[in-house]
Amino acid sequence: MATASDFATLALPPALLQGVDALGFTAMTPVQAQALPAILERRDVIAQAPTGSGKTAAFGLGLLHALDPARIQPQALVLCPTRELADQVGKQLRRLAVGIPNLKLSILCGGIPLGPQLASLAHPPHVVVGTPGRVQELVAKGALSLGAVRVLVLDEADRMLDMGFEDAIRDLVRRTPKDRQTLLFSATFPDAIRTLGQAMLRDALEVTVEAGAQAQAVEHLFVEVEPARRAPVLAALLLRHRPESAIVFCNTRADTVEVTGSLAHYGFTALALHGDMEQRDRDEVLVRFGNRSCSVLVASDVAARGIDIEDVDAVVNYELPTDVDTWLHRVGRTGRAGRGGLSLNLCTLRDLPRATAIGERLGMFLRWDTLAPLSGKPANVPAAAMATLRIDGGRGDKLRPGDIVGALTGDAGLHKDAIGRIDVFATRSYVAIARGKAGQALARLREGRIKGRRFRVNRL
């Protein structure tokens, strides 16, 4: 018997229910249950929803439902603050659209050459996902038309305003039809978001899913620490809880570099992610963390905007942020989709007012602990389960994940259980291999062929 939270209660065609099944969804999350009926009725929606709340599926099912695949022109536009979030949204939309034949989706973001994107738009997509600056640039060049857009989505609108995209957003909105449907999703509702919503939305349904409710499902631990002992206490904390994957948030870029070096000294597989990195380096860090070749990602808030990685076991605040909303946004990276999660927070005496504000927002007493810092390099630091091989060939070479699996299980002689996640980009591909088998896989791939061709292969 169907319940109110079942997707079967919605007016979704079989093609979209196939996408729901492909993503393994069983019941709607709160934001989906509140927003999807109105979205499917073509109402505008403004929703306050944290990271990990299921908002991508909410607007994704809505925009796919509104498409006419026979019309070869952009009918849906999703604007995101970062390339990383745009990539994640694009991947999930493609999986939701698995039952829709011949649907074309283009991801258009800055930080990569313009030429290939211009070439791809020679055959117009049905759905565009991108960052405001690059989409605006392509529209200005006449390569992309927004005159047939039926659904406009602003994802993480507060982050886009923080990053200075308001003028670009308003310009793009003016270029879309007035009768479009507009869906605005934001983790917070500052005055600037409400002003933008009033200018863009018509008779919008307002939906609120409290981030605090999601954070309540995560186990929180606050650890007293002296300022000079943060790094060794952090190492001791990771060693005690032994998460397979953890994101350590720092308040500055300099701290991300320093903390990464400190954790490496103690034997952890840690990588830094900060705003001064080249896009290719950022991509490789996220690939390695997402495929479990790196157990600790040390990131600044600016660099981490839009990261959407599932199954993060723990979030660590190396230093508490200045506001509770940022803390909730960080903690939202763990305990997603009903899974368990862990939030570890290092606090000095100066941080106590911030911790008090967090407890008040959560409506709970915080759990406090003390921990002795590590005094030397321990012998039992857990190693990352996987290692990553980079293949200098990608979509432009017609490589697919199946081709790489075939080469590894064929010429390389690996069992399929030793092969982890595979990421294929335009000019390169990455494959995670069980750490103990990585040397064998590297040697065999260098000696053999993939899809009948030789490619340069390296271990990251």
Secondary structure, 3 states (H helix, E strand, C coil): CCCCCEHHHCCCCHHHHHHHHHCCCCECCHHHHHHHHHHHCCCCEEEECCCCCCHHHHHHHHHHHHCCCCCCCCCEEEECCCHHHHHHHHHHHHHHCCCCCCCCEEEECCCCCHHHHHHHCCCCCCEEEECHHHHHHHHHCCCCCCCCCCEEEECCHHHHHHCCCHHHHHHHHHCCCCCCEEEEEECCCCHHHHHHHHHHCCCCEEEECCHHHHHHCCEEEEEECCHHHHHHHHHHHHHHHCCCCEEEEECCHHHHHHHHHHHHHCCCCEEEECCCCCHHHHHHHHHHHHCCCCCEEEEEHHHHCCCCCCCECEEEECCCCCCHHHHHHHHCCECHHHCCCEEEEEECHHHHHHHHHHHHHHCCCCCEEECCCCCCCCCCCCCCCEEEEEECCCHHHCCCHHHHHHHHHCCCCCCHHHEEEEEECCCCEEEEEEHHHHHHHHHHHHHCCECCECCCEEEC
